Amino acid sequence: VSVKMFFKKLQMLLIMMTLSQRNTKCGFIVYQNSKFFRSKIFKPKSNFSQKIISGKTDDTKKDQRTSVEIVFNPRYDPKTFQIHSYACVYWNFIKKDWDTNGCHKRRGADEFLYCHCNHTTNFAVLMSFEKKYKYPASLDILSNVGCALSITGLALTIVFQIVTRNVRKTSVTWVFVSLCTSMLIFNLLFVFGIENSNKNLVKRDNDTNKMDSDKNEIPTQDTVVISNPTCTVMAVLLHYFLLVTFTWTGISAAQLYFLLIRTMKPLPQHFIVFISLIGWGVPAIVVALTVGIIFSQNRNDPQWELQYRQEEICWLAVPDKKDLITSPFLWSFVLPVTIILINNIVIFIIIIVKVIWKNNRNLTSTKKVSSLKKILSMLSIAVVFGITWILAYLMLIDNDVIRTVFSYMFCLFNTTQGLQIFVLYTVRTKIFQDEASKVLKLLSLSTGKKKSLPSVTSLRLRVRMYNMLRSFPALNEHFRLLEPSVITEETTLSESDQANPSI
C-alpha cells in the first residue's frame, strides 16, 4: 500500500536519474491513493495519506541502466507520532504486491527519507508510525496517602469484624467483610498496578538517520503499539474488583432495607450462598463477556487489547463521544455502576426519612438520639453505600474550575473510603475502645516503670501476655485459664449507631 503519512500532501524533494544516454525520455505519475495497489503484506490500520510515485523510461531504448533516487519529506505531528520504521519498495506486478528487490535505503544528513532503486516502476516508501502516548505522572501525595490509609484501615476492619463476631452477636458480618475485602484488593491493585510499565521504556528520538539503514524490511502495518499483556490483565482485575465493590454496596443497601424497613428476621435459608454468588459471580460474568466479545471482534488485530483498555494507564478505554453508545466502557462499567448508585441513593433517602430522622414519641427524653448521632449514622451508611462516587459524574461538567474542584473532592473522599469505614465501623465501637484503652494502659505502665530484674521482667511479660489474650474474647474457648467476659452491644439504630458495623 503506499506512502503512509499523517498529512494530505506528500512532498517529493528530489528525483535524480542516472541514464546511459541523456536523451532518454522518462515520465512520472503520482497516485493520490492506493486503490490500484492492494497489498497482502502491508495492511494499513489508520487513515493516513497514501500516495504512490510511478516512474517510467523509454521502452524503445536498449541496455538501459536506470537508477532512481527519491527523497521523501514525511510530514506528521511529531508531538503525537514518531516514525518507527520504513521500507523503500516498488510494486511487483508478478507477485501483485510490494517488493524490496533492487531498492535500498540511503543514509542522509537530515530528517528526509532516502530511497534508491536500480529500476523504474511504481515506487513507494512504506512507513510505520509509533504513537507518542502522554503517560500520566505517578500518583500524587494525596492519592498515595489516602490509599495507604484506606488499605490499613480496611485490613484492620476485616480482622476486627472476624475476631469479634461472636462477641458482637451479629449475623450479617459476611456482607460487610466481603465489601471491605473487595475494596482492599482494589486499592492494592490501584496503587501497584494502575501505571503502565511501558512508560518506563526508553524512547528513542525521531531521527530517521539513526534507523537501521541496512534492513529494508516491509512493515506489516502502519501503526505500531508495544504490547503489554500485564497491563491488560491488571485492567481486567481492576475492572472486576471495582464492579465487585459496587455490587456489595448494592447488596448492603438491599439488606439494610429489608432489616430496617421490612424487618425481615431471620434471614432466608442459604442467604449467604445466594448473595455470595451475586456479589462475586455477576461481576465476573460481566467482565468475561466484555473481554470475550472484544477479542472475538478484533482477533485478527494485534492491538485488540487497546479496544478494552487504555495505553496511558491500565484501565478501561474511554471512547470518543461519537463511539460512546457502542463502547464497552459504557455497557460494562458506567451503566451497571449507575444503576447500583441510583438504587443505593433511593434506599439511603428512605432510611434517613423513615428510620434515622423519624420522631418516636414513645421514647423518653433520655433515650432520644441526639442530632450528632443521627448525622454519624447517616455518614456511616453513606460510606458503605458509596454515595461519594456521585462526584465522578459532577467531574463531567464542562468547566475547568468546577471540574478541578470536584476532582480533588472525589480523590479525597474515595481514596480515604477505607479509612472512613475503619473510623465509623471499628474505632467507634465499644469493644474496640475498651481493648484500645487496655493496650494503652499496658503501654503506659511498661514505659513508666524502670527496668527490673530479669526474673521480675519475665513474670511481668507473662502477666501482660495473659491480659492481652484475655482482651480477645473470641479466643476464650482455646484458653481455659481465661475467664469468659460478657460484652453486650446495643444494636437498635434509635438508641445507638452500633448496628452499622454488622452490615
C-alpha positions as a printed Julia matrix, in Angstrom:
503×3 Matrix{Float64}:
   0.0     0.0     0.0
   1.67    3.32   -0.31
   3.44    6.1     1.36
   1.84    6.28    4.83
   1.89    9.69    6.3
  -0.08   11.82    8.67
  -0.69   14.58    6.16
  -2.53   15.21    2.9
   0.35   16.35    0.76
   3.47   14.34    0.01
   6.41   16.46   -0.94
   9.0    14.84   -3.19
  12.06   16.99   -2.88
  14.48   15.39   -5.3
  14.41   12.89   -8.12
  17.69   12.05   -9.72
  18.06    9.66  -12.6
  21.36    8.43  -13.97
  20.88    7.37  -17.56
  23.31    5.85  -20.01
  22.07    8.3   -22.64
  21.0    11.82  -21.78
  18.24   11.94  -24.38
  16.31    9.12  -22.72
  12.7    10.07  -22.13
  11.14    9.5   -18.73
   7.85   10.21  -17.06
   6.42   10.21  -13.54
   2.91    9.78  -12.16
   1.81   10.42   -8.57
  -1.2     8.36   -7.48
  -3.23   10.09   -4.78
  -4.39    6.82   -3.17
  -3.64    3.09   -3.17
  -6.78    1.72   -4.8
  -4.74    0.15   -7.59
  -2.16   -1.28   -5.19
  -3.84   -3.72   -2.8
  -1.18   -5.37   -0.69
  -1.41   -8.6     1.26
   1.74   -7.89    3.25
   1.26   -4.3     4.33
  -2.17   -3.67    5.82
  -2.9    -0.1     6.9
  -4.99    0.43   10.02
  -5.17    4.21   10.06
  -6.46    6.93    7.77
  -3.05    8.35    6.89
  -2.48    9.77    3.42
  -1.45    7.21    0.77
   0.43    8.14   -2.39
   2.44    6.18   -4.96
   5.02    7.57   -7.38
   5.29    5.81  -10.75
   8.42    6.27  -12.9
   8.93    5.01  -16.47
  11.58    5.43  -19.17
  11.54    4.96  -22.95
  10.95    1.26  -23.67
  12.5     1.5   -27.16
  15.98    2.11  -25.81
  18.08   -0.93  -25.11
  20.7    -1.6   -22.48
  19.27    0.82  -20.05
  20.98    1.1   -16.7
  18.48    3.31  -14.99
  18.58    4.15  -11.3
  16.23    6.33   -9.31
  16.9     8.1    -6.07
  13.91    9.62   -4.35
  13.93   11.78   -1.25
  10.75   11.99    0.8
   9.89   14.53    3.44
   7.27   12.92    5.68
   5.03   15.45    7.36
   3.23   14.46   10.53
   2.67   15.74   14.03
   5.89   14.92   15.95
   4.09   15.53   19.24
   1.7    12.68   18.5
   3.66   10.28   16.27
   7.19    9.24   15.5
   8.48    7.03   12.69
   9.12    3.52   13.92
  10.48    2.05   10.67
  10.23    2.44    6.91
  10.99    0.47    3.74
  11.79    1.51    0.17
   9.67   -0.65   -2.14
   8.24   -0.96   -5.62
   5.14   -2.7    -6.96
   5.9    -6.19   -8.3
   3.33   -6.98  -11.0
   4.16  -10.69  -10.9
   3.61  -11.03   -7.14
   0.93   -8.33   -7.22
   2.39   -6.9    -4.05
   5.13   -4.66   -2.77
   8.73   -5.87   -3.13
  12.13   -4.6    -2.0
  14.25   -6.28   -4.69
  16.6    -3.7    -6.22
  15.67   -0.99   -3.71
  17.5     0.01   -0.57
  17.76    2.84    1.89
  20.34    5.59    1.7
  21.67    7.49    4.67
  21.23   11.24    4.69
  22.41   14.14    6.77
  18.91   15.36    7.62
  15.44   14.13    8.53
  14.48   13.13    4.98
  13.89    9.55    3.82
  16.27    8.49    1.03
  15.39    5.59   -1.28
  17.48    4.25   -4.18
  16.17    1.76   -6.77
  18.05    0.35   -9.78
  14.94    0.24  -11.95
  11.89    2.35  -12.75
   8.41    1.26  -11.75
   5.8     2.25   -9.14
   7.71    3.43   -6.08
   6.62    3.92   -2.51
   8.09    4.26    0.93
   6.13    2.26    3.49
   6.29    3.76    6.95
   5.07    2.52   10.3
   4.39    5.07   13.0
   4.57    4.72   16.74
   2.14    6.85   18.66
   3.51    9.01   21.44
   1.33    8.49   24.48
   1.21   11.02   27.28
   1.72    8.74   30.22
   0.49   10.42   33.41
   2.82   11.14   36.28
   2.92    8.81   39.24
   0.19    9.04   41.84
   0.37   12.27   43.78
   0.88   12.51   47.52
  -2.84   12.85   48.21
  -3.69    9.63   46.36
  -0.79    7.67   47.87
  -1.52    8.76   51.44
  -5.27    8.23   51.03
  -4.87    4.75   49.55
  -2.3     3.77   52.2
  -4.65    4.85   54.99
  -7.55    3.03   53.32
  -5.55   -0.19   52.91
  -4.52   -0.1    56.58
  -8.0     0.76   57.78
  -9.68   -1.94   55.68
  -7.22   -4.62   56.83
  -7.79   -3.73   60.5
 -11.56   -3.61   59.97
 -11.62   -7.07   58.4
  -9.58   -8.54   61.27
 -11.77   -6.8    63.85
 -15.01   -7.99   62.24
 -13.82  -11.61   62.12
 -12.26  -11.75   65.61
 -15.16  -10.06   67.44
 -18.05  -11.61   65.53
 -19.12  -13.94   68.33
 -18.94  -11.17   70.91
 -20.95   -8.73   68.85
 -23.52  -11.47   68.17
 -24.2   -10.31   64.64
 -25.3   -12.49   61.74
 -24.6   -10.28   58.75
 -20.85   -9.73   59.08
 -20.19  -11.64   55.84
 -21.64   -8.85   53.68
 -19.55   -6.17   55.35
 -16.36   -8.28   55.3
 -16.86   -9.09   51.6
 -17.28   -5.39   50.83
 -14.11   -4.49   52.75
 -12.17   -7.35   51.13
 -13.05   -6.36   47.57
 -12.3    -2.72   48.35
  -8.96   -3.67   49.92
  -7.9    -5.72   46.88
  -8.95   -2.94   44.52
  -6.89   -0.36   46.44
  -3.83   -2.62   46.37
  -4.2    -3.19   42.62
  -4.77    0.52   42.05
  -1.62    1.57   43.9
   0.71   -1.07   42.46
  -0.8    -1.75   39.03
  -2.62    1.25   37.56
   0.51    2.6    35.85
   1.57    1.09   32.53
   5.14   -0.2    32.67
   5.61    0.94   29.05
   6.12    4.46   30.36
   9.49    3.34   31.73
  10.73    2.12   28.36
  13.49    4.23   26.85
  12.06    6.13   23.89
  14.43    6.8    21.04
  14.4    10.12   19.28
  12.74   10.72   15.94
  15.94   10.92   13.88
  15.34    8.84   10.75
  19.08    8.59   10.07
  19.63    6.62   13.26
  17.36    3.86   12.0
  18.91    0.7    10.66
  19.62    1.53    7.03
  20.8    -1.98    6.19
  17.43   -3.6     6.84
  14.87   -2.79    4.19
  12.03   -4.9     5.58
   8.4    -4.24    4.73
   6.34   -3.44    7.86
   3.08   -5.3     8.32
   1.03   -2.24    9.24
   1.31    1.49    9.51
   0.99    1.82   13.28
   2.99    0.05   15.94
   1.99   -0.46   19.56
   4.2    -2.12   22.15
   2.05   -4.84   23.61
   1.82   -5.21   27.39
  -0.28   -8.23   28.47
   0.46   -7.49   32.12
  -1.28   -4.14   31.83
  -4.27   -5.82   30.17
  -4.53   -8.36   33.0
  -4.29   -5.54   35.53
  -7.09   -3.63   33.78
  -9.26   -6.76   33.89
  -8.62   -7.2    37.63
  -9.3    -3.55   38.39
 -12.49   -3.71   36.34
 -13.61   -6.85   38.16
 -12.87   -5.81   41.75
 -14.38   -2.35   41.33
 -17.57   -3.94   39.99
 -17.46   -6.4    42.9
 -17.13   -3.49   45.34
 -20.15   -1.71   43.88
 -22.13   -4.94   43.81
 -21.5    -5.48   47.52
 -22.56   -1.9    48.26
 -25.83   -2.65   46.47
 -26.26   -5.88   48.46
 -25.54   -3.99   51.7
 -28.15   -1.4    50.8
 -30.76   -4.04   49.97
 -30.01   -6.0    53.13
 -30.23   -2.95   55.37
 -33.5    -2.02   53.69
 -35.05   -5.41   54.45
 -33.71   -5.44   58.01
 -34.8    -1.91   58.98
 -37.81   -1.21   56.76
 -39.27   -4.66   56.12
 -37.94   -6.06   59.43
 -37.11   -9.38   57.79
 -35.84  -11.61   60.61
 -34.47  -14.19   60.47
 -32.73  -14.09   57.12
 -33.8   -16.65   54.48
 -32.09  -20.04   54.2
 -28.89  -20.18   52.15
 -28.84  -16.38   52.17
 -25.04  -16.18   52.41
 -24.56  -18.54   49.46
 -27.06  -16.62   47.34
 -25.59  -13.17   47.96
 -22.05  -14.53   47.51
 -22.94  -15.82   44.05
 -24.3   -12.38   43.19
 -21.51  -10.36   44.8
 -18.58  -12.32   43.38
 -20.14  -14.07   40.37
 -22.14  -11.44   38.47
 -19.17   -9.05   38.03
 -17.07  -11.97   36.78
 -19.69  -12.72   34.12
 -19.79   -9.06   33.03
 -16.01   -8.79   32.74
 -15.64  -12.15   30.97
 -18.33  -11.28   28.42
 -16.78   -7.86   27.78
 -13.27   -9.21   27.15
 -14.6   -12.16   25.14
 -16.72  -10.0    22.82
 -13.9    -7.52   22.21
 -11.43  -10.31   21.45
 -13.84  -12.11   19.1
 -14.48   -8.91   17.16
 -10.8    -7.98   16.88
  -8.99  -11.31   16.98
  -7.01  -10.52   13.82
  -5.85   -7.22   15.22
  -2.63   -7.5    17.26
  -3.71   -4.35   19.08
  -7.12   -5.7    20.13
  -6.4    -5.07   23.79
  -6.47   -1.31   23.18
 -10.16   -1.71   22.36
 -10.59   -2.73   26.0
  -8.02   -0.7    27.92
  -6.03    2.49   27.59
  -2.35    2.64   26.81
  -1.67    5.53   29.18
  -2.93    3.65   32.24
  -4.11    0.11   32.92
  -7.8     0.97   32.96
 -10.79    0.75   30.65
 -10.59    2.63   27.37
 -12.61    5.85   27.38
 -14.19    6.3    23.93
 -14.88    9.44   21.96
 -18.33   10.99   22.16
 -19.33    9.55   18.79
 -18.48    6.0    19.9
 -19.87    6.25   23.43
 -23.09    4.34   22.78
 -21.3     1.26   21.44
 -18.33    1.39   23.81
 -17.62   -1.42   26.32
 -16.85    1.26   28.9
 -20.5     2.33   28.9
 -22.15   -1.08   28.96
 -19.74   -2.97   31.19
 -18.97   -0.29   33.78
 -20.83    3.03   33.64
 -24.31    1.54   33.21
 -24.16   -1.11   36.0
 -22.44    1.31   38.41
 -25.07    3.97   37.69
 -27.92    1.52   38.35
 -26.34    0.44   41.67
 -25.72    4.04   42.75
 -29.31    5.07   41.97
 -30.57    2.08   43.96
 -28.3     2.94   46.91
 -29.29    6.62   46.9
 -33.01    5.77   46.92
 -32.58    3.33   49.83
 -30.36    5.85   51.63
 -33.1     8.5    51.43
 -35.76    6.02   52.61
 -33.68    5.0    55.64
 -32.97    8.63   56.53
 -36.65    9.6    56.38
 -38.25    6.52   57.95
 -35.6     5.45   60.46
 -32.91    7.93   61.38
 -34.84   11.22   61.48
 -38.2     9.74   62.36
 -39.56   11.07   65.66
 -40.65    8.34   68.09
 -42.93    9.77   70.79
 -42.79    6.56   72.82
 -39.14    7.16   73.68
 -38.29    9.14   76.79
 -36.11   12.21   76.55
 -33.1    10.27   77.88
 -33.41    7.66   75.13
 -33.84   10.05   72.25
 -31.0    10.06   69.8
 -29.02   13.28   69.53
 -28.61   15.06   66.21
 -24.88   14.3    66.25
 -25.52   10.55   66.44
 -28.04   10.84   63.63
 -25.51   12.61   61.46
 -22.86    9.97   62.26
 -25.37    7.26   61.38
 -26.03    8.97   58.05
 -22.31    9.19   57.34
 -21.83    5.54   58.25
 -24.5     4.43   55.81
 -23.35    6.84   53.09
 -19.79    5.49   53.22
 -20.89    1.87   52.86
 -23.36    2.74   50.09
 -20.62    4.53   48.11
 -22.64    7.74   47.84
 -19.5     9.84   47.35
 -18.99    8.25   43.91
 -21.62   10.63   42.53
 -18.78   13.18   42.49
 -17.43   11.32   39.45
 -20.49   12.41   37.47
 -20.03   16.02   38.6
 -16.5    15.89   37.19
 -18.08   15.73   33.71
 -19.18   19.38   33.94
 -17.64   21.37   31.1
 -15.91   23.92   33.31
 -12.25   23.64   34.23
 -12.56   25.26   37.67
 -15.6    23.24   38.71
 -14.12   20.04   37.31
 -10.87   20.6    39.22
 -12.73   21.2    42.5
 -14.81   18.05   42.14
 -11.73   16.09   41.09
  -9.97   16.92   44.33
 -13.14   16.18   46.32
 -13.53   12.85   44.53
  -9.9    11.94   45.21
 -10.16   12.96   48.88
 -13.38   11.14   49.7
 -12.88    7.98   47.66
  -9.21    7.28   48.27
  -9.91    7.52   52.01
 -13.1     5.46   51.91
 -11.38    2.56   53.68
 -10.17    4.91   56.43
 -13.71    6.27   56.85
 -15.04    2.73   57.23
 -12.39    1.97   59.85
 -13.24    5.07   61.89
 -17.03    4.75   61.64
 -17.35    0.98   61.96
 -14.36   -0.03   64.1
 -12.97    2.84   66.14
 -16.42    3.98   67.32
 -17.42    0.56   68.64
 -17.38   -0.03   72.4
 -15.36   -3.25   72.02
 -12.57   -1.55   70.12
 -12.45    1.38   72.54
 -12.26   -0.94   75.56
  -9.48   -3.01   74.06
  -7.61    0.06   72.87
  -7.75    1.56   76.37
  -6.33   -1.66   77.84
  -3.47   -1.69   75.35
  -2.71    1.98   76.02
  -2.8     1.36   79.74
  -0.35   -1.52   79.4
   1.95    0.62   77.25
   1.86    3.48   79.74
   2.62    1.13   82.64
   5.5    -0.51   80.77
   7.1     2.81   79.84
   6.52    4.43   83.25
   8.37    1.86   85.34
  12.09    1.29   85.5
  13.75   -1.83   84.22
  13.57   -4.59   86.89
  15.46   -7.82   87.45
  15.26  -10.48   84.72
  13.02  -12.78   86.81
  10.6    -9.94   87.59
  10.61   -8.86   83.94
   9.79  -12.38   82.81
   6.89  -12.53   85.27
   5.53   -9.2    84.05
   5.75  -10.34   80.44
   3.67  -13.39   81.28
   1.1   -11.2    83.04
   0.91   -8.85   80.06
   0.55  -11.74   77.64
  -2.27  -13.09   79.78
  -4.05   -9.73   79.78
  -3.64   -9.35   76.0
  -5.04  -12.81   75.37
  -7.88  -12.05   77.69
  -8.65   -8.91   75.69
  -9.74  -11.05   72.7
 -12.94  -12.78   73.83
 -13.11  -14.84   70.66
 -10.03  -16.79   71.83
 -11.54  -17.79   75.19
 -12.54  -21.23   74.02
  -8.92  -22.01   73.17
  -7.56  -20.91   76.56
  -9.34  -22.5    79.53
  -7.46  -20.39   82.1
  -9.12  -17.25   80.76
 -12.28  -16.07   82.4
 -15.18  -15.59   79.98
 -16.14  -12.0    79.51
 -19.63  -10.96   78.57
 -19.79   -7.83   76.45
 -23.11   -6.58   75.24
 -23.61   -4.22   72.33
 -26.56   -2.02   71.51
 -27.99   -2.84   68.1
 -31.01   -0.6    67.69
 -30.44    2.39   65.44
 -32.56    4.69   67.59
 -30.59    4.04   70.78
 -27.13    3.61   69.33
 -25.4     3.61   65.98
 -23.66    0.27   66.53
 -25.93   -1.6    64.14
 -23.99   -0.36   61.16
 -20.8    -2.34   61.83
 -22.62   -5.57   61.03
 -23.76   -4.55   57.58
